[in-house]
Amino acid sequence: MTIDDMRNDLSIKGRNGISFLLSASVIWLIITIIFMQSIEIAQKNIWMLFSTGLMFPLSVGISYVLKAEWKFNNNALGNLGLYLNLAQIIYFPILFWSMLKSPYDAIMIFAIITGAHFFTYGWLYHAKPYYIAAPVIAISMMFLGLYTNADNLWLIPFFMAAFLLILTIALNMDYRKTRERM
């Protein structure tokens, strides 16, 4: 099996990772609700981080409903998805710094990190929508963060959820094309 065959196998069996994106969409909607509350920004940021704990169990549940694999035991590239996701955590010191020194910017930084980390999944799943979405999300979140005041920070996670849903639709279309070719 060639590398491209393994990538296509991941794309088909894992449905381009859309179960994780749907889970992330739910989490970013939860974060939107958190940022709509009239509580201190430090509390919002802490609840934002806590809400990410839902990611794995929600993704596994959505994978089950979609009949998509989330764990690839018979594909040599299967563990690479985990490593690519863990690479995102390396950027968390920047997020923690912002939570302490510039707490109103933490949501923007978290959205930029999340969006940018999708780029490598374009290669893994052999799916162009990831290549397009990563810079679009990262740059859009930066501009949104630059021009959003403290009272409207909820717009950042709201638009992040919207971008994730659009990416999910694009990846589902890509998945269907890949499946037809196979």
Secondary structure, 3 states (H helix, E strand, C coil): CCHHHHHHHHHHHCHHHHHHHHHHHHHHHHHHHHHHCCCCHHHHHHHHHHHHHHHHHHHHHHHHHHCCCCCCCCCCCCCHHHHHHHHHHCCHHHHHHHHHHCHHHHHHHHHHHHHHCCHHHHHHCCCHHHHHHHHHHHHHHHHHHHCCCHHHCCHHHHHHHHHHHHHHHHHHHHHHHHHHHC
